[in-house]
Amino acid sequence: MEKIHILGTGSAMVTKCYNTCFTLSKDDEHFLVDAGGGNTILTNLEKSNISITQIHNMFISHNHNDHILGSVWVIRAVTQSILNEKYIGNLNIYCHNESITAIKSICSFVLQKKFLKLFDSRIIFNEINDGYKLKILDRETTFFNIHSTKDLQHGFKTILSNGKTLTFLGDEPYRETVKNYCESVDYLFHEAFCLYSQKDIFKPYEKHHATAKDACKNAKDLNVKNVILYHTEDKNLDNRKELYINEGLKEFDGNIFMPDDLDIIEL
């Protein structure tokens, strides 16, 4: 069965939930999408009953701390498992060249040489670019440049085993330049930094982010079936799901998911 395991839902400076990351899961294998900013990635994988030995593919969308720093902990856990002869195969990491340089550089300062020796033999860095295609967990996957206003960042579109389509837009709003990757998909991951009704408090547009209203309006305009909101503030987690969905329903009549950390979405 194919599922999304939500490991984190928050934006960069959250303290009450983890930074946005998730796995696209197929049976007992898991494709990790971003890794958050710390070792809570390992905690939330454990809480989700996902073993590090079940992850052989990881995508890092860009270099911001809340997306890339957790990858060091994943690498540390994988390399330790390799040395303990508990990890079969290689860890494939997909990201652009600047992220490859960043990850290798950070690891060179914080990981022991016995772990670093596994780079490029068991820890494989795959440079992606706009339009880069391959199969991950037997799913056709295409990475694309989201045309970030801040730093180089990629999203991806994938075709699930059941024929449904899913697009991940990174942590910035939808732009017309990536329409062909988003239009009429079954699932659209779209960041929603805050509620539109609270835009004067959180100032999403100054930070190049979108609101729940914006995300759901884009979903409607793109004729998608399901929109998944993420990368939010964390000031009212107890009511976040209800508040974000209710604002989105004024714009979009499809399914709206506003997951909490550790939620599971069946595809």
C-alpha positions in Angstrom: 0.0 0.0 0.0 1.2 3.5 -0.8 1.2 6.1 2.0 2.5 9.4 3.0 4.1 9.4 6.5 4.1 13.0 7.6 7.3 13.5 9.8 7.0 17.3 10.2 4.7 20.1 9.2 6.3 23.3 10.4 8.3 26.2 8.9 11.8 27.0 9.8 11.5 28.5 13.3 8.8 26.3 14.8 9.3 24.9 18.3 6.0 23.1 18.9 6.2 20.7 15.9 9.0 19.6 13.6 10.1 21.1 10.3 8.4 20.0 7.2 9.4 16.5 5.9 7.7 13.3 5.0 8.1 9.9 3.3 6.4 8.6 0.3 6.0 5.0 1.3 5.5 1.8 -0.8 5.1 -1.4 1.2 8.2 -1.5 3.4 10.3 1.0 1.5 10.3 4.8 2.1 11.4 7.8 -0.1 12.4 10.5 2.4 11.5 14.1 1.2 13.6 16.6 3.1 14.8 15.9 6.6 14.1 18.9 8.8 16.7 20.7 10.8 17.8 18.3 13.5 17.8 14.8 15.0 14.1 14.9 15.6 14.0 13.3 12.1 15.2 10.1 13.8 12.7 10.4 16.6 9.8 10.8 14.2 10.9 8.0 11.9 11.0 5.8 15.0 7.5 7.0 16.1 6.3 6.2 12.6 7.8 2.7 12.8 10.1 3.4 9.9 13.5 1.9 10.2 16.5 3.7 8.8 17.2 0.4 6.9 14.0 0.9 5.0 15.2 4.2 3.5 17.4 4.0 0.4 16.3 7.3 -1.3 16.4 10.8 0.1 15.6 14.1 -1.7 16.8 17.4 -0.3 14.9 20.3 -2.0 17.3 23.2 -1.0 19.9 24.4 1.4 17.8 26.1 4.1 18.6 24.8 7.6 15.1 23.4 8.2 15.4 21.1 5.2 19.0 20.1 5.0 20.5 19.8 8.5 18.4 16.7 9.3 20.1 14.9 6.4 23.3 14.7 8.4 21.5 12.7 11.1 20.0 10.4 8.4 23.5 9.9 6.9 25.0 9.2 10.4 22.3 6.6 11.1 22.7 4.9 7.7 26.5 4.8 7.9 26.4 3.4 11.4 24.0 0.7 10.2 26.3 -0.1 7.3 29.3 -0.5 9.6 27.1 -2.8 11.8 26.2 -4.8 8.7 22.5 -4.1 9.2 22.0 -1.9 6.1 21.6 -3.6 2.7 22.3 -1.6 -0.4 23.1 2.1 -0.8 21.6 5.4 0.3 20.9 7.5 -2.8 20.6 11.3 -2.1 19.0 13.5 -4.8 19.7 17.2 -4.7 21.3 20.0 -6.7 25.0 20.5 -6.8 25.1 23.3 -4.2 23.3 21.0 -1.7 25.7 18.2 -2.4 28.6 20.5 -1.6 26.8 21.8 1.5 26.0 18.3 2.9 29.5 17.0 2.3 31.0 20.1 3.9 28.9 19.9 7.0 29.5 16.2 7.3 33.2 16.7 7.0 33.1 18.8 10.2 30.8 16.7 12.3 31.1 13.1 11.3 34.0 10.7 12.0 36.2 9.6 9.2 34.9 6.0 9.4 31.5 7.4 8.3 32.9 9.7 5.6 34.8 6.9 4.0 31.5 5.5 2.8 30.7 8.6 0.7 30.5 7.9 -3.0 30.6 4.1 -2.4 27.6 3.5 -0.2 26.3 7.0 0.3 25.7 8.1 -3.3 25.1 11.7 -4.2 23.0 12.2 -7.4 23.0 15.7 -8.9 19.6 16.8 -10.1 18.6 19.6 -12.4 15.4 21.0 -14.0 13.7 18.1 -15.7 15.8 15.3 -14.2 13.9 12.0 -14.5 14.3 8.6 -12.9 12.4 5.9 -11.1 12.2 5.9 -7.3 10.5 2.9 -5.7 9.4 2.0 -9.2 7.6 5.4 -9.6 8.4 7.7 -12.5 9.7 10.9 -10.8 10.6 14.2 -12.4 12.4 16.9 -10.5 11.9 20.5 -11.5 13.2 24.0 -10.6 10.5 25.8 -8.7 12.1 29.2 -9.7 12.6 30.3 -6.1 12.9 34.0 -5.3 15.5 33.2 -2.7 17.8 30.1 -3.3 17.9 27.4 -6.0 15.2 24.9 -5.0 13.6 21.9 -6.7 10.2 20.2 -6.4 9.1 17.0 -8.1 6.2 15.2 -9.8 5.7 11.5 -9.4 3.3 8.9 -10.8 2.1 6.5 -8.2 1.7 2.8 -8.7 -2.1 3.2 -8.9 -1.6 5.7 -11.7 -2.4 8.8 -9.6 -0.1 11.8 -9.8 1.5 13.8 -6.9 3.4 17.0 -7.1 5.6 18.5 -4.3 6.2 22.3 -4.7 8.9 22.9 -2.1 8.4 25.6 0.4 7.4 28.5 -1.8 4.1 29.3 -3.6 3.0 27.9 -6.9 4.3 29.8 -9.9 2.9 29.7 -13.5 6.3 28.5 -14.8 5.7 25.1 -13.3 2.1 24.7 -14.4 2.7 21.6 -16.5 3.9 19.8 -13.3 0.9 20.8 -11.3 -2.2 21.0 -13.4 -4.9 18.3 -12.8 -2.7 16.3 -10.5 -4.4 14.1 -7.9 -2.3 15.4 -5.0 -0.6 18.8 -4.7 1.7 19.6 -1.8 1.5 23.4 -1.4 3.0 25.4 1.5 0.7 27.5 3.6 2.8 29.6 6.0 -0.3 31.0 7.8 -3.9 31.9 7.5 -4.8 34.7 5.2 -6.8 36.2 8.1 -3.5 36.4 10.0 -1.3 37.7 7.3 -0.7 41.0 9.1 0.7 39.0 12.1 2.9 36.5 10.2 3.7 38.6 7.1 3.9 35.7 4.6 4.3 37.8 1.5 7.4 39.5 2.9 8.9 36.1 3.4 7.9 34.9 -0.1 5.3 32.4 1.3 1.6 31.7 0.8 -1.5 31.5 3.0 -4.0 28.7 3.3 -6.4 30.7 1.2 -3.7 31.2 -1.5 -2.8 27.6 -1.6 -6.4 26.4 -2.0 -7.1 29.0 -4.6 -4.1 27.7 -6.6 -5.4 24.2 -6.1 -8.8 25.2 -7.6 -7.3 27.1 -10.5 -5.1 24.1 -11.3 -8.0 21.6 -11.1 -6.3 19.3 -8.6 -8.2 16.8 -6.6 -6.5 16.9 -3.3 -4.3 19.7 -1.7 -1.9 19.0 1.2 -1.0 22.1 3.2 2.3 22.2 5.1 5.3 24.4 6.2 3.1 26.5 8.6 3.6 28.5 11.7 2.9 26.7 15.0 1.2 29.2 17.3 -2.1 27.4 17.5 -1.5 23.7 16.8 -4.5 22.5 18.7 -6.8 24.3 16.2 -4.6 24.5 13.2 -6.2 21.7 11.2 -9.7 23.1 11.6 -8.7 26.7 11.0 -6.7 26.1 7.9 -9.2 23.7 6.3 -12.1 26.0 7.0 -10.2 28.9 5.3 -9.3 26.7 2.4 -12.8 25.5 1.8 -13.9 29.0 0.9 -11.7 28.7 -2.2 -11.5 25.0 -3.0 -14.1 22.3 -3.1 -11.8 19.3 -3.3 -10.2 17.5 -0.4 -7.9 19.6 1.9 -5.4 17.9 4.1 -3.8 19.9 6.9 -1.8 17.1 8.6 -0.2 17.1 12.0 3.2 15.6 12.6 3.1 11.8 12.4 -0.2 11.7 10.5 -0.5 9.2 7.7 -2.3 9.9 4.3 -3.3 6.8 2.3 -3.0 7.4 -1.4 
